């Protein structure tokens, strides 16, 4: 089957696609925080010097990359609350892995709270907001949350690379299929 860039099979009539359900979103968020926990478990085994060591990545260090993931997630949660974000937070707010773990736990609680508040009927809702440059934007809730998870996945991969570059142990597998398999084993 030939797939076009818009997700429809060649020859499929154009119609509204309901690609995600509320349960799908909850599962995706479960995966995201499961993977975050795995990366933080690996990061907790490195020294503070390694945590803040410049590595020449898109964000200088493991700490700066973790801080970026958290700061970006904070922005999206703020938008879900219909509030205006203040911009990206500085990475030095996370002096160590314990501070990062605490912030991630707070974000998880807020994300789950917002998803519950919005409820199943909001999955297809378009949410308007201003981007960090002040431009008006609007996106569908399920697309926003997919973006949050995809963004985190991208940067968790960068953290894995940095850990390997400093000869530290990488996280346990953060593959989505590993998450599904673990859930099945624990069911």
C-alpha positions as CSV (number, residue, x, y, z in Angstrom):
1,X,0.0,0.0,0.0
2,X,1.4,3.4,-1.0
3,X,1.1,6.0,1.8
4,X,1.1,9.7,1.0
5,X,2.5,12.3,3.3
6,X,-1.0,13.2,4.6
7,X,-1.4,9.7,6.1
8,X,-4.0,8.5,3.5
9,X,-3.5,5.6,1.3
10,X,-3.3,6.4,-2.4
11,X,-6.9,6.3,-3.7
12,X,-8.5,6.8,-0.3
13,X,-11.2,9.5,-0.3
14,X,-10.4,12.7,1.6
15,X,-12.2,12.6,4.9
16,X,-11.6,13.6,8.6
17,X,-9.3,11.2,10.2
18,X,-9.7,10.4,13.9
19,X,-6.3,9.1,14.5
20,X,-6.1,9.1,18.3
21,X,-8.5,8.3,21.1
22,X,-8.3,9.5,24.6
23,X,-7.1,6.1,25.7
24,X,-4.4,6.3,23.0
25,X,-3.2,9.6,24.4
26,X,-3.2,8.4,28.0
27,X,-1.1,5.4,26.8
28,X,1.3,7.6,24.9
29,X,1.7,9.8,28.0
30,X,2.3,6.7,30.1
31,X,5.1,5.7,27.6
32,X,6.6,9.2,27.7
33,X,7.0,9.2,31.5
34,X,8.1,5.6,31.6
35,X,10.9,6.5,29.1
36,X,11.7,9.6,31.1
37,X,12.2,7.5,34.3
38,X,14.5,5.2,32.4
39,X,16.7,8.0,31.1
40,X,16.8,9.5,34.6
41,X,17.7,6.2,36.1
42,X,20.7,6.0,33.8
43,X,21.6,9.7,34.4
44,X,21.5,9.2,38.1
45,X,24.6,6.9,37.8
46,X,26.9,9.6,36.4
47,X,28.8,12.1,38.5
48,X,27.7,15.8,38.8
49,X,30.7,16.7,36.7
50,X,29.5,14.4,33.9
51,X,25.9,15.7,34.3
52,X,27.1,19.2,33.5
53,X,30.0,18.4,31.2
54,X,29.9,20.2,27.8
55,X,29.5,17.5,25.2
56,X,29.0,19.5,22.0
57,X,25.5,18.4,21.4
58,X,22.6,20.6,20.4
59,X,22.3,21.3,24.2
60,X,25.7,21.5,25.8
61,X,25.3,18.8,28.5
62,X,23.2,16.0,29.7
63,X,21.8,18.5,32.3
64,X,21.0,21.1,29.7
65,X,19.3,18.5,27.5
66,X,17.1,17.3,30.4
67,X,16.4,20.9,31.3
68,X,15.3,21.6,27.7
69,X,12.9,18.7,27.6
70,X,11.4,19.8,30.8
71,X,11.2,23.5,29.8
72,X,9.5,22.6,26.5
73,X,7.1,20.4,28.2
74,X,6.3,23.2,30.7
75,X,5.5,25.5,27.7
76,X,3.0,22.9,26.2
77,X,1.3,22.3,29.6
78,X,1.0,26.1,30.0
79,X,-0.7,26.2,26.6
80,X,-3.1,23.4,27.6
81,X,-4.1,25.6,30.6
82,X,-4.8,28.5,28.1
83,X,-2.0,30.5,29.7
84,X,0.8,32.3,28.0
85,X,4.3,30.7,28.6
86,X,7.1,33.0,29.7
87,X,9.7,31.3,27.5
88,X,12.3,28.6,28.1
89,X,13.6,28.2,31.6
90,X,17.4,28.3,32.2
91,X,19.1,24.9,32.6
92,X,21.0,25.9,35.8
93,X,17.7,25.6,37.7
94,X,18.5,21.8,37.7
95,X,21.7,21.7,39.7
96,X,21.6,17.9,39.9
97,X,19.7,14.8,38.9
98,X,17.5,14.9,42.0
99,X,16.2,18.3,41.0
100,X,15.6,17.0,37.5
101,X,13.7,14.0,38.8
102,X,11.6,16.3,41.0
103,X,10.8,18.7,38.1
104,X,9.9,15.7,35.8
105,X,7.5,14.3,38.5
106,X,5.8,17.7,38.8
107,X,5.4,17.9,35.0
108,X,4.0,14.4,34.9
109,X,1.4,15.3,37.5
110,X,0.5,18.5,35.7
111,X,0.3,16.8,32.3
112,X,-2.0,14.1,33.6
113,X,-4.1,16.7,35.4
114,X,-4.5,18.7,32.2
115,X,-5.4,15.6,30.2
116,X,-8.0,14.6,32.8
117,X,-9.4,18.1,32.9
118,X,-9.7,18.3,29.2
119,X,-11.3,14.8,29.0
120,X,-12.1,12.5,26.1
121,X,-14.2,15.0,24.3
122,X,-11.1,17.3,23.8
123,X,-9.0,14.8,21.8
124,X,-10.0,16.5,18.5
125,X,-10.3,20.0,20.0
126,X,-8.2,22.7,18.4
127,X,-6.4,24.7,21.0
128,X,-5.3,28.2,20.1
129,X,-2.2,29.8,21.6
130,X,0.7,32.2,20.8
131,X,4.1,30.7,20.0
132,X,7.2,32.1,21.7
133,X,7.6,34.7,18.9
134,X,4.0,36.0,19.6
135,X,2.5,34.4,16.5
136,X,-1.0,33.0,16.7
137,X,-1.1,29.2,16.4
138,X,-3.6,26.5,16.8
139,X,-3.2,22.7,17.0
140,X,-5.4,19.7,17.7
141,X,-4.9,18.3,21.2
142,X,-3.8,14.9,20.1
143,X,-1.2,16.4,17.8
144,X,0.2,18.6,20.5
145,X,0.6,15.7,22.9
146,X,2.2,13.5,20.1
147,X,4.6,16.4,19.6
148,X,5.5,16.5,23.3
149,X,6.3,12.8,23.3
150,X,8.1,12.8,20.0
151,X,10.2,15.8,21.2
152,X,11.1,14.0,24.4
153,X,12.0,10.9,22.4
154,X,14.4,12.8,20.2
155,X,16.2,14.4,23.1
156,X,16.3,11.2,25.2
157,X,18.2,9.7,22.2
158,X,20.7,12.6,22.4
159,X,21.1,11.9,26.2
160,X,21.8,8.3,25.4
161,X,24.5,9.3,22.9
162,X,26.1,11.6,25.4
163,X,26.1,8.9,28.1
164,X,27.8,6.5,25.6
165,X,30.4,9.2,24.7
166,X,31.4,9.5,28.3
167,X,31.6,5.7,28.7
168,X,28.6,5.6,31.0
169,X,25.8,3.0,30.8
170,X,23.0,4.0,28.6
171,X,19.4,3.7,29.7
172,X,17.5,0.5,29.5
173,X,15.6,0.3,26.2
174,X,13.2,3.1,25.8
175,X,11.7,1.7,22.6
176,X,7.9,1.9,22.5
177,X,7.7,-1.9,21.9
178,X,9.7,-2.4,25.1
179,X,7.1,-0.4,26.9
180,X,4.3,-2.4,25.5
181,X,6.0,-5.7,26.3
182,X,6.7,-4.6,29.9
183,X,3.1,-3.5,30.4
184,X,2.0,-6.9,29.1
185,X,4.3,-8.7,31.5
186,X,3.1,-6.6,34.4
187,X,-0.6,-6.9,33.6
